[in-house]
Amino acid sequence: MADKEELDTGELDGTDNDAEQLLADAVEADEAAGAKDVDADAESGKDWKAEAEKWRQLSRKNEKSFKDTAAKLKKYEDEGKSELQRLQEERDQLRESSSKAASEARAMRVAMDRAPEHATLAQVRAVAKRVRGEDDDELEQDADELFALLAPEPKAAAKTPSRPKERLKGGSEPDEEPEEMDPRKLAARVPRHR
């Protein structure tokens, strides 16, 4: 609603006519304000999609500018640091990355060791990614639980034949001459209808 004035109830003389008049005035003011907003949009002819795209482009430009400014600030901060401070920061970063790599390698080793024979490489990698624990025993227990969920033991078939059953059919006698196999001679035997 548009700007509303707070009414002092003491000013009303208690008649319904005054209340109805105030209500009617408020409704007219709201309708007039709403009509002005609609008319302003229609008259301006703004293309809201184009306006939104303009703001997106401006946002991308500002984001790039922010990244450039942040890089420059880091450069100036690094220039103000002593060689010892830079080396200490680099050491801390290397410690963090080496401990992360060591824990990932340990998890992969446990997952490979505890993987059942039927587990696929993708399942082993998934377990290695999710296995948690403070020591090797906890890691192994967690890996066993994860493998039970991800790669359950396949159900054995009821009857596994060790050798296929032979189904031999009779053939020709080995003492007899084989029939004619020349295609021209066989074609000559076929009766022709004229």
ChimeraX attribute file (.defattr): number of C-alpha atoms within 10 A of each C-alpha:
attribute: neighborCount
match mode: 1-to-1
recipient: residues
	/A:1	10
	/A:2	12
	/A:3	9
	/A:4	9
	/A:5	7
	/A:6	6
	/A:7	9
	/A:8	7
	/A:9	8
	/A:10	7
	/A:11	8
	/A:12	12
	/A:13	10
	/A:14	10
	/A:15	8
	/A:16	10
	/A:17	11
	/A:18	13
	/A:19	13
	/A:20	11
	/A:21	11
	/A:22	13
	/A:23	12
	/A:24	12
	/A:25	12
	/A:26	17
	/A:27	14
	/A:28	12
	/A:29	16
	/A:30	16
	/A:31	14
	/A:32	12
	/A:33	15
	/A:34	14
	/A:35	11
	/A:36	12
	/A:37	12
	/A:38	10
	/A:39	12
	/A:40	12
	/A:41	11
	/A:42	10
	/A:43	9
	/A:44	8
	/A:45	9
	/A:46	11
	/A:47	9
	/A:48	9
	/A:49	9
	/A:50	10
	/A:51	10
	/A:52	11
	/A:53	11
	/A:54	11
	/A:55	12
	/A:56	12
	/A:57	11
	/A:58	12
	/A:59	12
	/A:60	11
	/A:61	11
	/A:62	12
	/A:63	12
	/A:64	12
	/A:65	12
	/A:66	12
	/A:67	11
	/A:68	12
	/A:69	12
	/A:70	12
	/A:71	12
	/A:72	12
	/A:73	12
	/A:74	12
	/A:75	11
	/A:76	11
	/A:77	10
	/A:78	13
	/A:79	11
	/A:80	11
	/A:81	10
	/A:82	9
	/A:83	10
	/A:84	9
	/A:85	12
	/A:86	13
	/A:87	11
	/A:88	11
	/A:89	11
	/A:90	12
	/A:91	12
	/A:92	11
	/A:93	11
	/A:94	12
	/A:95	12
	/A:96	11
	/A:97	11
	/A:98	12
	/A:99	11
	/A:100	12
	/A:101	12
	/A:102	11
	/A:103	13
	/A:104	16
	/A:105	13
	/A:106	17
	/A:107	24
	/A:108	20
	/A:109	15
	/A:110	23
	/A:111	27
	/A:112	17
	/A:113	12
	/A:114	18
	/A:115	22
	/A:116	16
	/A:117	8
	/A:118	11
	/A:119	15
	/A:120	13
	/A:121	11
	/A:122	9
	/A:123	17
	/A:124	24
	/A:125	14
	/A:126	16
	/A:127	27
	/A:128	24
	/A:129	13
	/A:130	14
	/A:131	22
	/A:132	17
	/A:133	13
	/A:134	8
	/A:135	9
	/A:136	13
	/A:137	11
	/A:138	13
	/A:139	20
	/A:140	20
	/A:141	16
	/A:142	21
	/A:143	26
	/A:144	20
	/A:145	14
	/A:146	21
	/A:147	21
	/A:148	13
	/A:149	11
	/A:150	15
	/A:151	19
	/A:152	12
	/A:153	13
	/A:154	7
	/A:155	6
	/A:156	7
	/A:157	7
	/A:158	6
	/A:159	6
	/A:160	7
	/A:161	8
	/A:162	6
	/A:163	6
	/A:164	6
	/A:165	7
	/A:166	6
	/A:167	5
	/A:168	6
	/A:169	5
	/A:170	5
	/A:171	6
	/A:172	8
	/A:173	8
	/A:174	7
	/A:175	6
	/A:176	7
	/A:177	8
	/A:178	9
	/A:179	6
	/A:180	8
	/A:181	8
	/A:182	8
	/A:183	8
	/A:184	8
	/A:185	10
	/A:186	10
	/A:187	10
	/A:188	9
	/A:189	8
	/A:190	8
	/A:191	7
	/A:192	7
	/A:193	4
	/A:194	3
